[in-house]
Amino acid sequence: MLSERTDMGGYTLIENASLANRNTLRVDARATLLAEIRDAGKLPELLDFPAVRNGRLLVLGEGSNVLFTGDFDGTVLAMETRGVQVESDGDSARIAVAAGERWDDFVRWTLGHGYAGLENLILIPGTVGAAPIQNIGAYGCEVAEFVESVEAWDTRERRVVMLDHAVCAFAYRDSLFKHEPGRYIVTAVRFVLPRSRPLRTDYAGINEQLARMGVDKPAPFHVAEAVVHLRTSKLPDPAVIGNAGSFFKNPIVDAALADALKREHPGLPAWPQPDGRCKVSAAWMIETAGFKGFREGDAGISNRHALVLVNHGKATGQQLWALAQQVMLGVRERFGVILEPEPVVIGAR
């Protein structure tokens, strides 16, 4: 029998581990076993450990994209590997980043070293390893655009694999990793970042914020500063109140439904998509349906941004999920649109 915390050299095992500080919604869930990985080369050894091999496995980054609706009966694997390696070829660089690096730290590192591309994705919580799984995006930019390949441990083939961009099957908040859950454990991500590229400033108030800053010839770090201003003004800080950022995806609907919605609701923000469909604003629909600032006990919707599910104190995962389902039902009844959660909901039936 393991002691409560056992250092195995390259990874640490903790029995009956609290996850309250490992998910940004601050749900007080527990895991049968928590494995903290500092050396990705130790993954095969860890995965052969009987308690791990014979049970459920969940890979967890910073817990910014997960809702636990109860305890996890299995092993939670936390990648805590570190490292950034650069191969520069002049106008751009290939950058390999360990999965355990914090995403926001890496974005700031790229800006500090003169690389462009990730400035719109600053201040997104989570780890580098989680970024391609969700294909994180914000302010008109998605991480997939800059991912050359993903290194992962394939639990089915029991070997390290290198998955190139095409194999990763990136889509809006989606990827191969979501379609084969549990198969791949991301160990590193390889990016290609240029020194210079056209900036994306025409999304969600960036140009207006740059004007307020007095910037008429922006560089990537100016755009990053503008995005920080916008995010902090709209989104609650998980360090202050439990939340997982945007909880609901902006739904993509067919053109006919989008046209009907726009006729009935002229104020609904909508963005045409390359395939002829249309992305519509979940936040606008949630707010119009009356849920912005709504609260039941300690489970609520932020009064700052309607996409954000918040834990005002001691809400359980079940209570938070029940409120999220109430919001989804309300939007469906009002607009005929089905909302989907961005985070992975663990244990929901």
Secondary structure, DSSP 8 states (H G I E B T S, - for coil): ---SEEE-SSEEEEEEEE-GGGSTT----EEEEEEEES-GGGHHHHHHSHHHHTSEEEEESSSTTEEESS-EEEEEEEE----EEEEE-SSEEEEEEETTSBHHHHHHHHHHTT--S-GGGTT--SBTTTHHHHT-EETTEEGGGGEEEEEEEETTTTEEEEEETTTTT-BTTB-HHHHSTTTEEEEEEEEEEES------SSTTHHHHHHHTT-SS--HHHHHHHHHHHHHHHS--TTTSEEEEE-B---EE-HHHHHHHHHH-TT--EEE-TTS-EEE-HHHHHHHTT-TT-EETTEEE-SS-TTEEEE-SS--HHHHHHHHHHHHHHHHHHHS----BSSEEES--
